[in-house]
Amino acid sequence: MGLTQMQKDMMTNIKGIDKGITGKLGLTPKQAKFLEVLRSFIKQNGYSPSFEEMKQLNGMKSKDNVYQYVNNLKKRGYVDFQKYMRRTVVVL
């Protein structure tokens, strides 16, 4: 499954993330990028991406990696979601 033009544009915008944001948020650079991808997608579409879309947007190889990132961000208080329900990730 290929990326849509909107997804490619979003990834291009995300690549310019300020490196200083990671220290301010207490996140690793990859976590900060992942969080910003979520924010951008939700802002542009009005709903959260599916785990498959998160996988594609972040260049990940498995949805298990996506779940780990989302779960870690939830533990840190940056996002919330409901297990076993679709598109429930909310950036706090």
VENKA-V108361 format. One record per residue. N is the residue number from 1. RES is the residue in one letter. PHI is phi in whole degrees, 0 to 359 (none if undefined). PSI is psi in whole degrees, -180 to 180 (none if undefined). Layout:
{{N:RES:PHI:PSI} {N:RES:PHI:PSI}}
//
This chain:
{{1:M:none:123} {2:G:272:167} {3:L:276:144} {4:T:284:166} {5:Q:298:-38} {6:M:298:-42} {7:Q:295:-41} {8:K:296:-42} {9:D:297:-42} {10:M:297:-42} {11:M:295:-37} {12:T:297:-43} {13:N:295:-37} {14:I:291:-31} {15:K:300:-21} {16:G:270:16} {17:I:301:136} {18:D:297:126} {19:K:297:-24} {20:G:291:-19} {21:I:295:-30} {22:T:295:-42} {23:G:292:-38} {24:K:294:-36} {25:L:269:-13} {26:G:73:28} {27:L:246:158} {28:T:288:162} {29:P:303:-39} {30:K:292:-39} {31:Q:294:-42} {32:A:296:-41} {33:K:296:-45} {34:F:301:-46} {35:L:298:-42} {36:E:292:-36} {37:V:298:-44} {38:L:300:-50} {39:R:303:-47} {40:S:297:-45} {41:F:298:-48} {42:I:297:-41} {43:K:296:-41} {44:Q:284:-31} {45:N:249:-19} {46:G:82:5} {47:Y:209:162} {48:S:279:153} {49:P:287:155} {50:S:289:166} {51:F:297:-34} {52:E:296:-44} {53:E:295:-40} {54:M:299:-40} {55:K:300:-48} {56:Q:294:-45} {57:L:297:-31} {58:N:259:5} {59:G:65:34} {60:M:268:160} {61:K:263:-19} {62:S:216:154} {63:K:288:-21} {64:D:297:-40} {65:N:298:-40} {66:V:299:-47} {67:Y:301:-42} {68:Q:298:-44} {69:Y:297:-47} {70:V:297:-43} {71:N:296:-42} {72:N:295:-40} {73:L:293:-34} {74:K:294:-44} {75:K:300:-34} {76:R:274:-5} {77:G:87:18} {78:Y:267:-27} {79:V:221:167} {80:D:221:153} {81:F:199:162} {82:Q:251:127} {83:K:297:147} {84:Y:67:13} {85:M:238:145} {86:R:280:143} {87:R:50:48} {88:T:252:6} {89:V:289:128} {90:V:235:129} {91:V:278:127} {92:L:271:none}}
//
